[in-house]
Every structure is written in C-alpha cells, then in structure tokens.
C-alpha cells in the first residue's frame, strides 16, 4: 500500500518498490516472505515479530520524500478503538519515553501505563530516531506503526539530488528490540 501524505497524485520521479528494495538490504537476518500490493513482509530468521514495510510518499515543493512505514501486528486483548502515541521525554537530551493516549477507554490508559513503565521497551526505544511511533487497536488486533528518520529516500529537483538515508545497524537493532519488547508486553496481557 502506498500512501501520499499531501497530494493523491504521486510525483513523476517516484519509483514504486524502490524504497522497499533498499530497506531489504538494511534488514539482514530477515527473510522477505512476500511482496504484493506495495507491502513487504520481513520474517526474522531467528525469531521475533514479523515486520510489514510499506511506503509513504510526501510530495514537497520541488521534490518528494519516501518514508518506510514499519508495522507489527500483535494479538492481545482490547475493548474498543484505542490509539497510543509514543515519544521521547526531555527537551535537549533524551531522558526516556512518554506514552500518550490519543483515544481510548480505561484499558488504553492501563496499557499506556504498562508500556511507559516497561524497562526493556524504554531501553530499546530511547535511542531510536523516529518521527512517528503509534500503537492502535483496530480490527481485533494491536498494531504498532513506526516511521524512522532513516530508511527514507529523498528526491529533489533543485538542487538535483536523489539519496537514500540508510537504516543504520544501531537504528535497526533499536527498532527490532522496541517492536519485540512491545509485542511481548502486549501479548502477555491476554
């Protein structure tokens, strides 16, 4: 699935699937299970959550940015629609994480408290450079969505530039550790 953040028409320089192929090279230890409809599923060889990766395209003046969206689906209990937003705490230096309930009932607040106080999740997430990290209850399951500063492709007309911002090993390890800790936490609450 390819989504465009600003304009439904995709830029001419956009090449569907290019970003997913580049991200595949940055996920060693994961096997590409299938790629269809713009979704790639990466299954860890040595265990852990399966990660779905899709592309999001933001059309900008004189260019566009392609961002990889990492999604992990988790079984667990939920009582209704809920959405949590995870962010960093600290103004100039990261001092931990904060979990905000965007929507949901008391169960969502309890989950937010559990996620915010989980030491493994906080340790893994604190060094992660993300622009979006949300956990949502939808369609009978929990779904975590992460967009990073890395794993993106920038294309500009002026000055002419095309560049892939790699998902470096430390960020990849933090991403996988965060999603693994979150998945363990949520599935253990059933």
DRENFIBA-934355 format. One record per atom (N, C-alpha, C): residue in one letter; x, y, z. Coordinates in steps of 0.02 Angstrom, whole numbers, padded with zeros to 5 digits, always signed. Last residue first. Layout:
aXYZ
...
END
This chain:
x-00143-00544+01374
x-00205-00580+01355
x-00234-00617+01413
x-00023-00486+01399
x-00080-00458+01435
x-00145-00495+01418
x+00074-00534+01317
x+00072-00563+01384
x+00011-00537+01424
x+00062-00455+01204
x+00036-00524+01200
x+00033-00556+01269
x+00123-00336+01252
x+00052-00337+01232
x+00024-00408+01232
x+00257-00376+01278
x+00216-00344+01329
x+00141-00351+01313
x+00300-00425+01155
x+00299-00469+01215
x+00254-00441+01268
x+00289-00309+01078
x+00249-00368+01061
x+00244-00415+01120
x+00384-00227+01140
x+00314-00207+01138
x+00269-00266+01125
x+00501-00300+01115
x+00480-00288+01184
x+00406-00269+01187
x+00500-00297+00973
x+00499-00361+01008
x+00475-00352+01080
x+00508-00160+00947
x+00449-00197+00925
x+00443-00264+00959
x+00635-00134+01005
x+00574-00099+01028
x+00512-00138+01010
x+00719-00217+00930
x+00714-00227+01002
x+00651-00194+01030
x+00702-00161+00802
x+00682-00230+00814
x+00674-00244+00889
x+00753-00030+00828
x+00686-00040+00802
x+00661-00111+00818
x+00884-00056+00871
x+00837-00023+00917
x+00765-00034+00894
x+00936-00113+00752
x+00934-00153+00814
x+00885-00123+00865
x+00922-00003+00666
x+00887-00066+00651
x+00881-00107+00715
x+01008+00087+00729
x+00937+00103+00724
x+00896+00040+00710
x+01130+00021+00714
x+01106+00037+00782
x+01032+00053+00782
x+01139+00008+00572
x+01134-00052+00614
x+01107-00035+00684
x+01035+00125+00480
x+01099+00101+00507
x+01087+00046+00559
x+00954+00139+00345
x+00935+00117+00412
x+00998+00085+00441
x+01003+00278+00241
x+01005+00208+00263
x+00977+00198+00333
x+00928+00373+00133
x+00952+00379+00201
x+00946+00310+00232
x+00967+00396-00034
x+00936+00350+00014
x+00968+00361+00082
x+00940+00530-00145
x+00981+00498-00095
x+00939+00454-00049
x+00960+00642-00270
x+00922+00582-00253
x+00966+00543-00204
x+00951+00807-00332
x+00979+00759-00284
x+00931+00702-00274
x+00971+00966-00393
x+00955+00897-00412
x+00991+00847-00366
x+00919+01087-00271
x+00969+01060-00317
x+00953+00988-00334
x+00784+01041-00365
x+00833+01095-00357
x+00857+01097-00286
x+00720+00918-00349
x+00733+00943-00416
x+00787+00997-00415
x+00752+00777-00241
x+00742+00849-00251
x+00757+00868-00323
x+00711+00645-00142
x+00720+00664-00211
x+00703+00738-00219
x+00755+00527-00023
x+00742+00597-00035
x+00757+00612-00108
x+00696+00392+00067
x+00727+00412+00004
x+00705+00483-00011
x+00731+00305+00220
x+00691+00350+00179
x+00731+00370+00118
x+00793+00248+00332
x+00750+00207+00289
x+00703+00252+00249
x+00784+00370+00467
x+00819+00329+00418
x+00768+00290+00378
x+00681+00413+00545
x+00717+00463+00505
x+00759+00429+00452
x+00536+00303+00537
x+00602+00324+00561
x+00629+00382+00519
x+00383+00257+00599
x+00417+00289+00542
x+00481+00319+00570
x+00285+00123+00652
x+00344+00163+00665
x+00370+00191+00599
x+00147+00054+00730
x+00171+00085+00669
x+00228+00132+00686
x+00069-00090+00792
x+00119-00037+00805
x+00144-00012+00737
x-00088-00148+00832
x-00043-00135+00776
x+00003-00078+00796
x-00192-00275+00897
x-00150-00217+00908
x-00102-00210+00849
x-00354-00325+00834
x-00284-00336+00850
x-00249-00270+00864
x-00482-00300+00783
x-00472-00356+00828
x-00400-00372+00844
x-00475-00181+00708
x-00491-00245+00675
x-00472-00306+00718
x-00361-00101+00817
x-00406-00098+00759
x-00415-00167+00731
x-00271-00006+00922
x-00315-00065+00922
x-00364-00056+00865
x-00104+00051+00899
x-00176+00060+00888
x-00212-00007+00892
x+00033+00150+00930
x+00004+00084+00942
x-00071+00093+00939
x+00163+00240+00846
x+00094+00235+00872
x+00075+00162+00880
x+00278+00349+00808
x+00275+00284+00841
x+00207+00281+00873
x+00370+00450+00700
x+00304+00427+00719
x+00311+00358+00751
x+00500+00475+00688
x+00457+00533+00680
x+00385+00515+00699
x+00641+00412+00782
x+00578+00404+00745
x+00541+00470+00741
x+00778+00343+00826
x+00762+00407+00794
x+00699+00399+00752
x+00806+00263+00979
x+00776+00258+00913
x+00755+00326+00886
x+00851+00261+01110
x+00898+00283+01058
x+00868+00285+00987
x+00727+00218+01177
x+00758+00283+01190
x+00807+00304+01135
x+00688+00086+01151
x+00658+00141+01113
x+00695+00207+01121
x+00756+00001+01239
x+00762-00009+01167
x+00739+00052+01127
x+00717+00053+01363
x+00788+00046+01347
x+00798+00039+01271
x+00577+00038+01356
x+00607+00105+01362
x+00681+00103+01342
x+00565-00103+01351
x+00540-00061+01296
x+00573+00008+01297
x+00622-00139+01474
x+00651-00164+01411
x+00629-00121+01352
x+00536-00073+01567
x+00607-00056+01563
x+00638-00078+01497
x+00381-00004+01558
x+00418-00065+01540
x+00491-00047+01526
x+00305+00108+01576
x+00346+00087+01633
x+00387+00023+01618
x+00235+00128+01458
x+00279+00180+01482
x+00325+00159+01538
x+00158+00010+01454
x+00210+00022+01403
x+00260+00074+01428
x+00075+00030+01567
x+00118-00029+01562
x+00175-00018+01512
x+00010+00150+01531
x+00050+00147+01593
x+00099+00089+01590
x-00056+00106+01416
x-00007+00161+01411
x+00038+00161+01473
x-00142+00012+01472
x-00090-00010+01427
x-00036+00044+01421
x-00224+00100+01546
x-00186+00049+01581
x-00129+00023+01537
x-00280+00173+01441
x-00238+00208+01491
x-00195+00158+01530
x-00353+00073+01379
x-00299+00106+01342
x-00252+00142+01389
x-00446+00046+01478
x-00399-00006+01459
x-00340+00023+01421
x-00523+00163+01478
x-00479+00149+01535
x-00427+00096+01519
x-00518+00202+01301
x-00550+00199+01366
x-00499+00186+01421
x-00462+00317+01171
x-00473+00252+01203
x-00502+00259+01273
x-00332+00413+01097
x-00402+00396+01103
x-00407+00328+01137
x-00205+00444+01140
x-00237+00489+01093
x-00313+00477+01095
x-00107+00437+01276
x-00168+00406+01250
x-00203+00458+01205
x+00069+00431+01268
x+00009+00473+01271
x-00051+00434+01242
x+00215+00399+01346
x+00161+00366+01309
x+00097+00405+01321
x+00385+00438+01335
x+00320+00457+01361
x+00268+00424+01316
x+00551+00389+01384
x+00495+00392+01337
x+00432+00414+01373
x+00707+00472+01420
x+00660+00417+01425
x+00605+00426+01374
x+00778+00583+01394
x+00777+00560+01463
x+00728+00503+01474
x+00879+00659+01276
x+00827+00608+01289
x+00833+00580+01359
x+00903+00831+01291
x+00933+00765+01295
x+00877+00715+01310
x+00820+00937+01285
x+00882+00940+01247
x+00918+00874+01245
x+00698+00886+01346
x+00699+00942+01299
x+00761+00942+01255
x+00612+00736+01373
x+00673+00775+01381
x+00677+00828+01327
x+00553+00588+01298
x+00547+00637+01351
x+00614+00672+01358
x+00484+00539+01141
x+00541+00545+01186
x+00526+00598+01239
x+00329+00446+01121
x+00377+00498+01105
x+00434+00497+01154
x+00187+00366+01057
x+00248+00360+01097
x+00297+00414+01073
x+00014+00359+01072
x+00071+00391+01037
x+00131+00389+01083
x-00121+00246+01048
x-00069+00274+01091
x-00015+00304+01048
x-00291+00218+01030
x-00229+00237+00996
x-00183+00270+01047
x-00433+00112+01010
x-00384+00145+01053
x-00323+00163+01012
x-00593+00040+01008
x-00543+00080+00973
x-00498+00116+01023
x-00599-00094+01130
x-00628-00048+01082
x-00574-00006+01050
x-00531-00179+01210
x-00603-00171+01222
x-00637-00125+01172
x-00417-00312+01188
x-00434-00242+01179
x-00509-00235+01186
x-00280-00425+01202
x-00349-00405+01217
x-00357-00330+01208
x-00189-00487+01060
x-00194-00462+01128
x-00266-00441+01140
x-00070-00499+00930
x-00131-00522+00962
x-00131-00496+01033
x-00004-00374+00823
x+00002-00415+00884
x-00066-00436+00909
x+00095-00320+00688
x+00028-00337+00712
x+00035-00386+00770
x+00198-00188+00645
x+00196-00254+00677
x+00125-00264+00704
x+00270-00091+00518
x+00209-00110+00554
x+00216-00180+00582
x+00353+00048+00459
x+00361-00018+00487
x+00301-00034+00531
x+00369+00138+00316
x+00324+00131+00374
x+00329+00059+00397
x+00486+00241+00241
x+00466+00172+00256
x+00424+00172+00320
x+00453+00376+00135
x+00467+00354+00202
x+00444+00282+00211
x+00510+00486+00016
x+00480+00420+00025
x+00501+00395+00094
x+00482+00650-00029
x+00515+00606+00019
x+00475+00542+00024
x+00511+00760-00171
x+00469+00718-00128
x+00513+00676-00082
x+00510+00923-00252
x+00536+00858-00234
x+00486+00816-00195
x+00460+01054-00261
x+00520+01035-00298
x+00551+00969-00275
x+00373+01039-00114
x+00390+01086-00167
x+00457+01066-00197
x+00330+00865-00094
x+00352+00930-00069
x+00365+00976-00129
x+00238+00725-00053
x+00257+00770-00107
x+00272+00838-00077
x+00277+00584+00027
x+00259+00653+00041
x+00284+00697-00015
x+00230+00419+00033
x+00260+00470-00009
x+00232+00538+00010
x+00270+00271+00113
x+00229+00331+00116
x+00265+00385+00078
x+00272+00095+00094
x+00300+00160+00076
x+00248+00215+00086
x+00287-00035+00218
x+00254-00002+00162
x+00288+00065+00150
x+00323-00186+00293
x+00350-00121+00273
x+00312-00096+00213
x+00299-00286+00435
x+00274-00265+00370
x+00301-00196+00355
x+00385-00405+00524
x+00379-00334+00512
x+00354-00322+00441
x+00357-00524+00649
x+00359-00511+00578
x+00345-00437+00567
x+00455-00532+00801
x+00394-00514+00764
x+00407-00505+00689
x+00557-00680+00825
x+00539-00611+00836
x+00478-00594+00795
x+00683-00786+00750
x+00627-00772+00794
x+00617-00698+00807
x+00786-00789+00656
x+00797-00817+00723
x+00742-00800+00772
x+00736-00726+00543
x+00759-00795+00537
x+00765-00828+00606
x+00589-00628+00535
x+00655-00639+00564
x+00674-00712+00562
x+00515-00578+00387
x+00510-00626+00441
x+00580-00638+00469
x+00437-00446+00315
x+00503-00471+00333
x+00496-00514+00395
x+00337-00407+00181
x+00337-00437+00248
x+00406-00468+00260
x+00286-00264+00095
x+00337-00316+00102
x+00335-00342+00173
x+00163-00198-00008
x+00180-00218+00061
x+00232-00273+00058
x+00118-00170-00135
x+00159-00120-00102
x+00177-00136-00030
x+00053-00285-00176
x+00012-00226-00161
x+00052-00174-00121
x+00178-00392-00108
x+00123-00380-00154
x+00084-00318-00131
x+00295-00498-00064
x+00290-00426-00080
x+00234-00419-00130
x+00343-00607+00066
x+00303-00591+00007
x+00304-00516-00003
x+00459-00626+00145
x+00410-00679+00137
x+00367-00668+00075
x+00625-00600+00163
x+00567-00571+00130
x+00518-00628+00114
x+00698-00626+00318
x+00684-00655+00252
x+00621-00623+00225
x+00826-00554+00413
x+00755-00558+00398
x+00747-00584+00327
x+00959-00539+00422
x+00928-00579+00474
x+00853-00585+00466
x+00963-00367+00370
x+00991-00435+00371
x+00962-00474+00430
x+00897-00246+00316
x+00867-00291+00364
x+00897-00361+00360
x+00944-00169+00213
x+00959-00146+00280
x+00929-00191+00335
x+00893-00224+00098
x+00965-00229+00110
x+00986-00208+00180
x+00761-00182+00111
x+00777-00253+00116
x+00851-00264+00129
x+00768-00047+00082
x+00758-00067+00152
x+00776-00141+00161
x+00777-00056-00058
x+00832-00029-00019
x+00828-00049+00054
x+00651-00108-00088
x+00711-00146-00107
x+00771-00122-00068
x+00570-00004-00042
x+00565-00070-00010
x+00625-00113-00027
x+00605+00099-00130
x+00622+00105-00060
x+00619+00037-00025
x+00552+00046-00252
x+00623+00062-00245
x+00643+00063-00171
x+00413+00032-00258
x+00453-00025-00238
x+00527-00011-00228
x+00388+00154-00383
x+00359+00108-00335
x+00405+00049-00321
x+00473+00297-00396
x+00475+00229-00424
x+00448+00180-00372
x+00446+00467-00433
x+00435+00412-00386
x+00435+00345-00423
x+00447+00567-00523
x+00511+00535-00509
x+00505+00477-00460
x+00316+00615-00523
x+00340+00578-00582
x+00405+00541-00567
x+00224+00590-00369
x+00272+00626-00410
x+00297+00583-00468
x+00048+00548-00366
x+00117+00534-00348
x+00165+00571-00394
x-00093+00629-00306
x-00054+00613-00365
x+00019+00604-00345
x-00139+00667-00181
x-00153+00599-00203
x-00115+00579-00267
x-00029+00749-00073
x-00064+00754-00136
x-00078+00683-00161
x+00021+00716+00057
x-00006+00782+00041
x-00050+00783-00021
x+00058+00580+00075
x+00041+00621+00132
x+00007+00686+00114
x+00005+00437-00002
x+00035+00502-00014
x+00011+00549+00040
x+00043+00266+00014
x+00001+00323+00031
x+00040+00387+00017
x+00032+00107-00044
x+00070+00169-00049
x+00023+00225-00033
x+00042-00058+00000
x+00000+00000+00000
x+00045+00061+00000
END
